[in-house]
C-alpha cells in the first residue's frame, strides 16, 4: 500500500450500508469483515446505517464506530427517509472521512451526488446480480430515479464477472469498473486440524457421528432450500448415516404459518420420515465452527452476488456442490475445487451428492483444492489491500486500473 498517493496519509472511509450488524445480510457481513481488515491496515473506517432496531444511535462494534440513522419504520417512504438522513449525516461529518463506499445500490442512491458536492470520491458495490440494477423491475418512476442515482458514482466495484457485464450493459465505461471479489478471513475459516477435532465439534453441536451435509444462509425460496430437502430425502435411503444441518435464520412470519415456506419443508421431511435426521439451527454467530464440523457443503441458491458463505465453506476445506449462477462461477472450477450444477435439477444435485458421499478421496481432493483456491485468490487481506489501493489511486486522481 503506497500511502504517498494521499500525501503520506492513510485514507479514511465512510462505509454506507442500510443493513448492518445485528441486522442479517450477506452484504452487511462482508462490509463488517472488510472494515475490520481495513482498520488493521491503518485505514480508519466508520459505518453509517439505518436504525432498524432499538440499538443505540452511535456505538462501537469490533472497534468500528457505527452511526445509526432514524428512518420510517416501513412502507414506500422508508428508503427515501434514509436518503434524507444520510445526506445530512454526510454533510455534517464530511471532515471525518476521505471516501464514501456504498454497499448495495437501492438504499444508497444519493451517495454519488453528495460525494461530488463534497469533493469526496464515491464507490459503489452491487450486492446482488440481476437485481440491484435491474431498473426495469423497480417500477417506471423508481426505476428512473434509481438509474439516475446509480450513474452518479465515481467508481464501481464488480465482485463477479456477471456484475461487471451488468455494469457495462447500463452504459458505464470500462475504465470506471474495477473487479475486486469478496474476501474471506482465512484464519477464522480454516479446515479442522484433525479428524478428532471434527468429531468433537459434531458432538458439541449434538450432531451424529456420520457424514454431515450443511447449508448456511437464510431459509427463504431464493436460497432454494426446498431442493436441498428433496435431494436429502432422495439420497438418504442409500446413505442412512448422513445428517443434514440447515444453519441460518428464517422469516419470523414463517414461524406461525404452517402453509409457508418453512411449513412446507417440515411437511416434506415428515412425509419422508426424516425429521430426526435434519437440524434447523436458526441464526448462529459461530458459522466457522459449524462449517468446520461439516463434511459436505450444499448451496443451490438461485441468485447471488458473490456468496460469502461459499467463500467461507471453501476456506474451511469443504467439498462444495453449488448452483451455476453469478459469483459461484467465479469461485468454482467445476470438478476441480467443487461442483457446479443446475439450480433447478434435483437429479443433478442428488447425483453429485451421491458421488461425494461415496468417494472419500474425491471429498478430500475437492476440499483441498477449494482451500488452495481461496488462499491464492480470495483471502480477505488481499481484498482489503486492493480496496485500499483503489481508495488511494482515486484520491490522487489516478485511474483505478487493474493494478488494484
N, C-alpha and C positions, 0 to 999 in steps of 0.2 A: 504494500500500500504506500503510495507516494503522496504524503500529505502536503508536500511542497506545492502541489497543484492548487491548494487552498490557502496559500500564504503560510504554509507550515502548520496549519491548524487542522485537526480532525473535524469532519463535518458533523453538524447536529441535525438530527432527523426528527420530523414530526410524523408519526405513523397515524393514519386515519383509518379506523375500522369500525363500522357501525356495530358489529358484534365483537366482544372481547371478553376474556375470562371474567366471570364464570359462565357466560353465555357460550353454548356449544356450537362451534362452527369450524369446519376444516380450515377456512381462510384465517379465522381468528387464531387458531392454534399455530398455524405457520407464521403469522405475524408476531406472536409472542415468542416463538422459538428464534425468529430472526432478530428480534430486539435484544434478547439475551446475548446472542453471539456478537452482534454489533457492539454492544456495550463492552464485551471482553476485548474487542479490538480497538477500543478507545473512541468509538462513535457514540456520542450521547444521544439517547432516544427518549422521546415522550410519546404517549399514546393518547389520542382523543377518540372517544367512543360515545355511544348513546346510553343513557341511563334507563335500562330496561328492567331493572330490579331495584331493590331497596338499598343497594350498596352506596357507599359514600361517594360524594361528588368528586373527591380527589383522594387518591391513595397510592401507595407504592406496592407493586406486585413484582416479586423477584428483583427488587432494586430498580424497577422501571416506574416512573411517575405516570399515573393513569388519570386522565380527566374525563369525567362522565357528564354529558350534556343532557339537560332535561328535554324530553320530546313528548309529543302527544302519545297517549297510551296505545292507540291502534287507529285503524282506518286509513283512508286515502291521503290524509294530511300528515301522517306520522313522519314520513321521509322528508317532505318539504319543511316540516318543523325542525328536523335535524339540520337541514341545509342552512336555515337561518341562524340557528345556534352555532353551527360550525363556522360560518363566515365571520361572525362576531368574535368567536374564540381565536381564529387565526389572525385576525387583525389585532386583537388585544395582546396576543402572545408572540407577535411577529419577531421580537428581538431574541426569542428563546430558541429559534431553530433556523437552519440554513436551507433545508429542502423539505418538501412535503411529499409523502409517499402514501398513496391511497390503495387499500387492499379491497378490490371489488369496485364495480362501476356504478350501479344504480343509486346507491345510498350516498355517494360522494361527489355527485355531479359538479357543484360549483368550484371544486378544489382547483381545477386548471385555471379558471378565470381569476380567482382570488390570488393564486400564486403569481400570475402575471402582474396584477396590480401591486403586489408586494415586492416584486423582483426576486421571487424565490423559485428555483427550478421545481417542477412537479413531475411525479412519476405515477403511472397507473399500472397495476397488475390485475388483469382479469382473472376472476376466481373460477369461473365455470365456462367450459367450451359450449358453443351452440346455445347460449342462454343469456349471459350478461350483455352482449352487444348484438343480440338478435332483435333489433329495434322494431321490426315488423310485428313482433309478438307483444309489444308493450302498449298497444293501442295507438290510434292516429296522433293524438296530441302528445301523450307522454313519450311515444317513440321519437317524435321530432325533438322534444325537449332533451331527452337523454342523449340523442345523437349529437345535438348541438354542444352539450357539455363534454361529451366524450372526445370530441375533436379539439378541445382546448388544452389538453395536457402537453407537456414538453417531450416526455419520453414514455415509451410503452414497453412493459416487461412481458415477454411471452414465455410462459413456463412449459409450453408444449408446441410441437410443430403445427397442430391444428389451430391453436390460438394465434400463432403467427400468421397463418393463412387467413384467419378471420380478420385480423387487423388490416392486412393488405386489401381484403375484399371491401373494407369500409373506406378505402381511399387513402390510407396512411402511407407515406413514402417509406421505403425500406430503411432509410438511414435513421429514423426515429424509433425503430423497433430493435430491441435487444433480447436475445434468447438467454434467459437465466432460469434454470429449472429450480423447483423447490429443493430444499435440502433436508437432511435428517441428522440428528445427533448420534453419531456412530459409537460414542462411548456409552450412552444410555441404552440405545437399541443395539444390542450385541447378542451373539449366539451364546447358548449355555456353554459353560466351561467343561461340563462332563454330563454323562447320562444320569448320574445321581442327582445333579442339580435340577435337571428337568423333572425327574421323578418326584423330588421333594417339592417342587413348585406345583405340580399337578395335585399332589396330596394336600398341600396347604390351601388350595382353592376348592378342594372337595371333588376333583375330577378323578375318574377311574384310571387305572394304570395303562390301559390300551392306547392305541393311536388317537390323538386329539386333533380334530379338524376345527379351525377357528375362522370366524368372521369378526371384524371390528368396524363399527360405524353406527350411524343412526338407523334404526329399523323402520324404514319407510319404503314405499314402492320403488323410488328411483334407485335405491341400492339393490333391488332385485333379490331380496331375502327369501321371497317365496320360492324362487328357483333353487336356492340352497337347500331349503327344507325338502322340496320334491326330489332333488338329487340324493340327499341323505336317505330318504325313505326308500329310494330305489336300490342303493348300494349296500344298505345295512345288512340285508339278509346274507350277502356274500362276505361281509366283514363285520360280524356281530360284536366284536370287542371295541369298535370305534365309538367315539363320543363327539358330539357337536356342541361347541360353545359359541353363542351369539353375544358378543361383548359390545354393549353400547345402549344408549337410551332409546326410548320410543315416545311418540307424541302423547301428551297427557290425556287427550281425548280418546285415545285407543284403549285406555285402562278401563273405561266404563262402557265401551261399545263392543259387545260380543260379535257384531257384524262387521267390525272394522278390520284393518289390516292385521293387527296382532291376533284378533279373534280367529281370523282365517288360518293363520299359521298354527295356532293351537289346535284348531279343528283337524288340519292335515295330520298333525302328529298323533292326535287321539285315534283317528281312523286307522293309522298305521301301527298303533300300539307302541309308539316310540317316545312318549312323553318323558320317560325316565332316562332317556339316552341323549336328551338335549337340555342345555342350560342357558337360560336367558339371564345374563348377569346384571343388566341395567348399566347405568353410567359408572365407569371406573377410571380413577386417576392413573393407576399403575398399569397402563396398557403395555408398557415394556415387559413387565413380569408375566402378564398373560401371554404375550406373544412368545416369550422365551419358553413357556410351558407347552406351546403348541408343537405339532408335528407337520401340519399342512395348513397353508393359508388359502382361503376360498373367498374370492372377491369378484362377483359377477355384475357389478354396478353397470347401469345403463348410460350414465352421463357423469363426467368429472372434468376437472381442470387438469391438475396433476395430483393424484390422491396421496395425501400424507401417509395414510396407513399402509399403502403398498410399499412406499419407501421404508417405513418402519419395519414391516414384515421381512422385506428383503435384507435389510440391515441386520436383522436377527438370524439370518441364515436359513430362512424357511423356504421350502419349495412352494411356489405360488401358482395357483390356477386362477386366471383372471379373464375378464371380458376384453375383447379387442375394441377399445374406444380411445378417445383423446387422452393423452397422458400415459396410459398403460403401454401404448405402442412405443413411447419414448423411453420406457424403462425396461421392458421385457423383450429379449431376443428369443422368439418362440423356439422352444426345445433346447435352449442353451442355459438360460437362467430363470426359466419359468415357462408357463404355457399360456398362449393367447387363444381365446375361444369365442364363439358366437354367443352374445348375451341372451339370445332367445332360445338356445338349444340345450334342453335338459340332457339329451343324449350325449352331446359333445362333452359337457362337464362331467357327466357320470362316467364316461369312458376315460377321461383324463384322471379323475379321482381314483378309479379302479387301478389304473396303471401305476400311479404314485404309491398307493397303499400296498400294492402287490410287489413292489420292487424297491427295497431299501437302498440299493445302490443308486437308483435314479433319484430318490429323495435326497440323498447325500450330495450327488452331483449338482442338481438344480439349486439346492440350498447354498452350497459353497460358491457356485458361480454368481448367485444373487448377491451374496455378501461382497464378493470381489467387485462386482459392478458398482455397488454403492460406494465402496471405499475409493474407487478410482474416479468416479464422476459426480456423485451426489451427496458427498459429505457436507453438512451444514456450514462448516468452517470455510469450505470452498465457495459456497453460495454467498455467504456473508462477505467474503473478500471481494467477490465480483460486484456485489451491490455497492460496497464502499467505493470501489474504483469507479463505478458508474456515477455516484454522487460527486466524486472529486472532479472527474472529467467534465461533468455538466457545470459545476461551479466555476471551472476555469475557462468554460466556453468551448472546450474541445468536443469533437464528435464522439458519441458513445459507441464506438466501433466494437468489433468482436474482441478487441483487446480486453474488455471486461470479462 
